[in-house]
Amino acid sequence: MNIVFPLIRTNTGSEVWTRRLATLLADRGHRVALEDVAHGFQYAPWLAPIRIPDETDVIIANSWSASAFARKGIPLVSINHLVVQDPLLAPFKSFPQAQFHKMFVTPMELAAAQRAQKNVAVSSYVARKMQELLGIEDVSVIENAVDTEFFCPSERPRQTSEKFRLLFVGNPSRRKGFDLIAQVMEALGDRVQLTCVGPKPGPTLPRPEATYTGLLDRTGVREAYRDADLLLFPSRAEGFGYAAAEALSCGLPVICSGNTAVAEIVDKTCSITCRANDVEKCVEAILSLSMDPSRHEKMKYAARQYARTRFAESRWADAFEALLFELHNKDLRRR
């Protein structure tokens, strides 16, 4: 099939998602064109100089801009990574962000839903929010995947540590629950050690005692997962949760909040779910796990086994191929 991916460069997870799916489909023999343009076109995608040839069989685009790339007679697939009108996100938006989401993003997403032949959500959580908040009823769920061959446990023995090793991966913010991590660390004291991968916390955030690595490349992030005992993921709002999926694939158990998509993609055999903002229960759960090496080892093993099935890229590519062939066959019948 001839597949076009219009892509506005944003240096975000959705861009990584697009590039990875394009690569996987190309590896399966499809003719894939990744048409990428500068970030500025996010604000006027209809002006983007993106070429969509007449022989294109399907267009796959982000819901924020998909309607701008719709072409008559070519099936369009709109991908929704996160519903920005989710009330859980409201406390963490600046006024300009809130207005941009209300006046631009939401109308564009509704236009995409009307023009697309398939609306795809990256998690069941996102699908529900599309239905509840946007009124988009016909939603297909194709859950995200990670490279489980790359994100895997190390074959070399880990260095021993007297302290239980906690890890945070991501952009520190209140939405990501970084203020909660500071409270957790204050309660746990020197019984644990924390490593933070990603940008340093800004001046309005607390800065718990930790090793701050800064941004790491893919290999560096994998090594951070491998060297930790537990991933802290207390985010208050998520559409999927890549760090959780990557951690589990590396055999690293996860502790997360129970009100976001993350709680839906993890499993009780390899994760701990706490109520949002419940620092006390989170501290108790970490202490309990740190003092039970046998349970911790079982969770590590279960994490890897679970991730290899749940997040396999082969499953992800299979699901998209099936969807694309369905659309293509319907299009041929109409012709």
N, C-alpha and C positions, 0 to 999 in steps of 0.2 A: 504494500500500500504506500501511497504518497502522503506523508504526514507533515504538516507545517506547525511548528511551535513558535508563535509570536511571543517574544520575551522582552519585557522592559527591565533593564538591569537595576537591581535594588540591593544586591549584596545581602540578601535575606534567605531564610530557609526555603521560601517558595521558589527562589531562583535556583538553589541547589536541587530542589525537587524536580524542576523542569529539565535541567541539564542531565540529571541522572536518568529520568524516564526516557528522554530522547536518545541517550546512549544505549540503554537496554533494548529499545525497539529497533535501533539501527543494527545492533548486534544480532538481532533476529531476522535480519534481511529486509527490513522496511527501508524505503527511501525517506530519510528524515531531513528536514530543513529547519535549522534553528535560526530564526530571524531575530537577532537581538539589537536593541537600540538603547540610547542613553536614558538614564533615570528621569531626566526632565520630562520625557514624554508620558510619564505617569499622570501628569496633570492635563494632558491633551492627547490621549492615545490615538485619536482619529487622525492626528497629524503625523504619526510615526511613519517613516518611509519603509514600511514592511511589505515585501513582495509575496503575494500568494498566487502562484501560477494556476491557470485554468484546470490543469490536470491533477490538482490537489484532491485527494480523497477525503481528508478530514483535517480540521483545524482544532488544536488543543490550546486553550489559553486560560490565564488567570481570570477569575470572575470580576476583578476590578476593571479589566479592560477588554474582556472577551467580546462585548457587543460591538466595539470599534473595529474588530477584525472579522466580523461576520461577512460572508460573501454568499450571494444568491446561488443556490444549487450545490453548496458545499456544506456537509454536516459540520456543526460546531459543538465542541465539548467544552463546557465551562467548569473550571475547577475552583472550589471554594475551600480555602485553608482555615479560615476563621471568620465568624460572623462578627463584624466590628460593633454591631448594635447590641451585642450580648451585655446585659446589665452588669455582669461581673467585671467588665472592662471599664465601666463608667468612672469609678473613683480614680483611675490611673491615667486618664486622658487630660491633656491640657485643653484650654478653651479652643485654640486653633485646631487641634486634632479632632475634638468633638464636632466642630463645625464642618471640617473637611469630610469626616466620615458621614455626617448627616446630609450634607448638601451635595457631595460628589460620589463617595464610594457606594452608599446604599442605592441611589438611583442607578448607578452603573451596574450594580449587581442585579437589580430587578430587571434592567434592560437585557442583561446577559441571560437571565433565566427565561425571558420571553423568546429570545432569538436562538438559544441553544437547543439542539436536539437531545442533548444529555447534560444534566447538571450533576456533577460529581462532588461529594463531600469526602474529606480525607479521614473522617472518623464518624462513628454513630452520633457522637455528641454534636459535631458540627451539623450533621443532617437534621437533628432535632431542632437546633437553633434556626436553621434555614426555614424549616416548616413553621415553627412557633413565631418567629420575629419577622420573617420576610414573606410568609405565606406561600413559599415554594413547596408544593406537595410532592412532585415527582422528582425524588432525589435518589441517586445511586450512591452507595457507599463503597469506596475502594480504599481500604485502610492503607496508610503509608507503610513503607518498608525501610529496612536498613541493610547495608551490606554485611550480612552475617558471616561471610568468609573473611572479611577484613576485621570487623569488630568481633574478636574472639578472645578467649582466655589465653594467657601466655603459657608457653610450654616450659619456660624456665621457672625455677622456684622463686617465690617472692621473698624480698628481704623481710625479716621478722621485725615486729614493732611492739613495744610495750603498750602503746596506746591504740585505741580503736580509731581507724582512719576514715574520716568523713570527707565527702567530695561534693562540691557545687560546680556545675557547668552551665554557663549561660551569661546573659547580660544582667548584672545585679540591679534590681529595681524592686519597688514595693509590689508590683504585679507578680514578679517572680518570687516574692516572699523573702527577699534578702533581709528585711528587718526582723523577720521571724527567726532566721538563721542566727542572727546576732543574739537574740534572746536565748535560743537553744544553747549556743556556745557559752553564754554567761552562766547558764544553769549547770552545764556539764563540767565546766572548768578544765582542769588539766587532765581529766580522765580520757579525753579524746584529742585528736588533732585534725585540723581542717585545711583542705586545699581548695582554692577557688581558681577555676579556669575561665578566663574571659576578661573583659575590661575591668579595670579597678572601679570600686563603688564611687559614686559621685559625692559631692560635699553634703548633700542632704540626707545621705544614708549613713547608718552606723557602719563601723569598720571593725568587725570582730578579729581577734588574733587568729591569723591564718597565714599560709603560704599563698601568695598571690602570683600566679605564673604569668599573667597576661594572656593574650591570645596565643593559641597553639595551632600548629598545623594538624592535619588529620591523624598523623601518626602520634603526635604528642598527646592529643586528646585520648586516643586509644590507650596509651601508656598510663595516663592518669586514671582511667577506668580500672586498668589492671592492677594498679598499685593501691587502690582504695578498698575499704571494707563495706561501705554503704554510700549510696548516692542520696543526697538531700535534694528533694524536689518539692518544696512547699508552695509552689506557684498557686496563685489565687484565680488564674484564668488561663486556659490553654485550649488550643484546638486539636492538638495531638500530643506532643511531648517527645521530640527526637532524642533528647539526652537520656530519658528513661529507657527508650527502646535500645539505644546503643549500649547503655550500661548493662542491661539484662543480657544482651548478646555477648558481652565480655564476661558474663558470669558474675555480675555485680548486683546484689539486691538493691531495692529502691524503697525509700520512704517518701510518701507523697500526700497531698491533700485529697480529700474524697469528693470534692465538688466539681472537678474539671475532667476533661477528656483523659488525663493521665490515669486516673483511677480506673477507667474503663479499659485501658490497654495493658495494664499490668495484671498480675495474677497473685492470689493469696499465698501460693506456694513459694513465691520469690519476692514478695513485696509486703510493705506495711502501709496501711492507709489510715490516716488520722483526719479528724474533722478539721476543716479550714480554721486556721488561726489558733488551734489548740496546742500551745507550746508545751504545756505540762504533760499531755499524753504523748507528744512527740519525744520529749526527753525520757519519759518512762520506757517507751518502746526501744529507743536507742540503747539505753542502759541494759535492758533485758536481753537484747540481742548480743551486745558486747560481752555479756557474762555467760553466754551459752554457745561455746564454740561448735558443738555438735549441730545445733539448729542452724547456725550460720553456714556451716559447710553444706548442709542439705539445701539451704536456700540458694547458695551459689551454684550448685549443680542444677537445681530446678530452673534457675534463671536462664542458663545457657540452653537447656533443652526446650524450654518454653519459647524463647526468642527465635530459635532456628525454625520453628513451625509458624509462629504467629507473624513474624516480621520478614520472612524470606522474600528476597527480591524476585525470585522466580514466580511466587504466588502473585505478587504485585503486577509483574509484566503479563502474566497469564490473564489476569482479570481485565487489564486494559486492552489486550489483544482481543479478547472475547467481545468487549464492548465495541471496539472499533469495527470488527467484522460484522457485528449486528447492525451497526449504523450503515456500513458500506452496502450490505445486502439489501437493506430497506431502501437505500438510495437507488440501487440498481433496479429494484422492482418498480419504483416510481417512474424511472426513465423508460 
